[in-house]
Amino acid sequence: MKRTGIHKPTVEDMIELSGVEMLHPGGFLLTKRMAEIAKLTSAMNVLDVSSGRGTQAIYYHKEFGAKITGIDIADDMVDTAIKNARQSGVNANVTFRKGDSQNLDFQDNSFDLVINECAVGIPDEPQVVLNEMVRVAKPGGTIAIHESIWKKPLSIKEKQTLAERYGTTPFEIEEWESMLKKAGVQNIYKEHEKWSKPEMFWKIRKDRDVTHFSKILTLSERLSTIGKIFKAYGIKGLLKGLQNESKFQKAIMDGKIGYALFVGKKTH
């Protein structure tokens, strides 16, 4: 589903503009759960695709001892991740570099575990991202992702509009499974009911627990973000962004958008 950009700024854009570090629905609870199901150990060589500011990669090493390589297409994200790893004292085992999730600059069969947290659906071609993740995993290696899902039957038009507002493309569980299998992943384990609860969507702050959408940003953070949106997109963009935020929140509360975890094995 190709997004056209007519609903800019998207929810993802506004999160980025806020300057506040956000995780993903489920927060560290989901990151830990995925690592446990993937049987992450200190002996593993791990690739974190679309690693952002490096928060999860640093967590993987601190909690499980694995060696992590993170890639992200944004220079500022890579620079921040390198700085965060250095400040955390893990830069000998957690490294970051610029890279495109749709064209990974690694040889075939390089990693024991390849992870993508909440970023497979951002590019227009998520199947290509999955194909690349599987390509660089070792035979018998593990692929682990978590992503947004459609929880209710929706028209193509409504899916398109909500994806535009969100800034990433959800798929039905069966569609994610089909794409994973097409990429070469088998024995797929999945969880979605727990992670699809609205309260899990609000657990995205690194620094504190959030129990409701309205509390994700403090008042000062909210006002600052509104100012940044206005500066970047003007008054029409600000109004569109606030509308997108409202529509996205309602879709979650109405049970239209959920979240799911998938872990499987490369079989070839």
N, C-alpha and C positions, 0 to 999 in steps of 0.2 A: 504494500500500500504506500504509494509515493505521496509524501506530504508537500503541499504547495507553498506553505509559508504565509497564507492569507490571514492566519490567526495570530500573527506575531504581536507582542511577545507571548510565547507559550509559557506554561507553568514551569517547564525546565529552564527557559530563558530567565524567568524572574528569580528562580532559586539561585541561578548563577550570578545574576546582578546583585543579589542581596549581599554577597560577600561573606555570608555565614556558612560555615562548613556543614553541609547536610550529608547524611548517609543515604539510606534507601529504606523503603518500607520494612519494618521489622528490626531495623538498626543492627546493633552488634549481636542481638539474639539470633537473627537470621544468618549473619556471617559465621557465628560459632556453629550453628546447626549445620550449615553447608559443609564446613570444614570437618565436622565430626562424621557426617555421612560419607564424605569423600575419603575418610580415613587418612587425613593429613598427618604426616609424621615428619620428624626432623631429617629423615633420610631422603625426603622428596625434593626434587627440583621443580619449582612451580612458576607458571606464567600467569600473571594477573593482567588480563586484557582490559583496556580502558580503565586504568588504575587511578585516575583522578589525582587527588592530593596525596595518595599513598596511604591513607588511613587504614584500609583493610589489609594491605600488604604488610604493613608494620605490625598490625594485630596478629596476622598469621604467624609471623616469625616469633613474636614475643610469647604467644600462647602455645605454639606447636613446634617451634624450632626450625621450621623449614626454610630453605633458601628460596628467596622470591625475586623474580624479575618482573617489573611492572612497565607497561607501555601505555602511552596516551598520545593522542594526536595534537593536543594543545600544549604549546610551549610553556605557558604560565603554570599549567597543572604539573608538568614534569619538573619545572624549577622548584615549585613548592614542595612536591613530593621528595625531591632530593634533599631539600633543606629540612623537612620533617624527619626523614630517616637519619640525617646527621645529628639533629637535636635529640633524637630518641636513642642514639648510640647503637643503631643497628645497620649503619650504612655499609658495613663489611659483608652483610648477608642479605640486604634488601637494596636492590639497585633499580634505577628508573632510566628510561630513555624514550625518546619520541618514536612513535610508531602508529601505523594505521591498522585498525582492527580488521579491515577488509583486504589487507595485503601485509601480513606479518613478515617481518624481516628476520626469520629464523629458519633453520633447516628442518626438513621433515623429521619426525620422530625424535624431538629434542627434550620434551618435558614429561614428567610423571603425572602431573596434574595441570590442567588448563582451566582457569576460572574467569568468568565474566559476571560481575555483579551489577545488574540493572542497566546495562548499556548495549545489549545485543539489538534491541529494538530501536535505538536512536538512528543509526544509518538507514538509508532507504533499502538496503539489501541485507537483511539479517541472515538470510541463508548463506551469503558469502562469508559473513563473520563466523558462523558456525563451521562452515567448511574449512576455513583457515585455522580455527581452534583445533579441529580434529587433525588436520594435516600435521601440525607441529607437536601433537601429543604422541608419545611412544605407543606402539602396539600394546594393547592391554591397559593403557593409561586411562586416566579418569577425566571426564569433561563435566564441569559443574556450572550451572547458571541459575539465576532467578530473575523472573521477568513479569511484567504486567500481563494479565489475561482478561479476556471478555468472559464474564460470568453468566450473562443472559443473552438470548438470541436478539441481535440487533440488526437493523437494516445496514446495507453497505454505506449508505449516506451518513447514518448516525455514527458508525464506526469511524468513517473518514473525518467527520467533524470533531469527534472527541479526541482522536489521535492528533489532529491539528492543534487543538487546544492544549493538549498534554505536552506535546513535543517529543513523544516517543510512540511507537506503535504496539499496542497490545495484540495478542493473538489468542484464539481459543486454545485450551490445553491440548486438544488433539492436533492442532496445527503446529504448536511448538514441538510436540512429540514427533510429528511427521518430518519436520525440518531437521531435528536432531538425527533421526534414523537415516534420512537422506544424506546427511553429512558423514554418516558412518558410526553413529552411537547406538549401542544396544543395551539391553538390561537396564532400562531407564526407570529410576525410582523418582517419584514425585510427591510433593506435599503442596496443598493449596488452601485448605479450609482455614487453618489457623492464621496463615499469613494474609488472607483476604479480609480479615475483620477490619472495619474502619479504624479502630484504635491502633492497629499495626501500621497503618499508613502514616500516622502522626509520629511514630517513634523513629524520627529521622535525625534528631540532634545528637551530635557526638558528645556534647558537654552536659546534657541533662535529659531527664526523662520527660516526654511530652505526652499528655493524655487526650488532647483535643486539638483539632486543626487551628483554632483561634489562638493557641498558645505556642505555636511553632516559632513565631518571631515575637520578641518583646516589643513594647510600644515604640521604643527608640529605633529598633531595627526595622520595624514596619515603616515608620516615617522615612527613614533613610532609604529604604528600598523603593518606596513610592517616588522619592525624589530622583533616584537613579533611573527608574523606568521613564519618568517624564523627560529627563535629560536625553535619554537614548532614543525614545520613540515619540515624544510629544504627547499632547493631551489625548489625541485619538488612540495612540498606542497604550497609554495608561488606562483608559477606559476599556479597551479591548483586553488588556492583561487582567484587569480586575474581573471582567466578565468570564474570561477563561478559567480563572481561579475558582469562581463561584460554580460554574458548570462542572468543572472537574470534581470539586468537593461533593456536589449533588450526585454525580454519577457513582461515586464511591458509596455514599450513603444509601443510594437506591440499589446497590448490589450489582451494578453494571460492570464495574471494573474491579478486578481482584488481583491477587499476586500469587505466584507459584515458584517452587524450587524444583529443579530437575538435576539429577546426577546419574551419569551412565558411563559406559566403558567403550573405548575405541576398539573395534574388533578386527581391524586390518592394518 
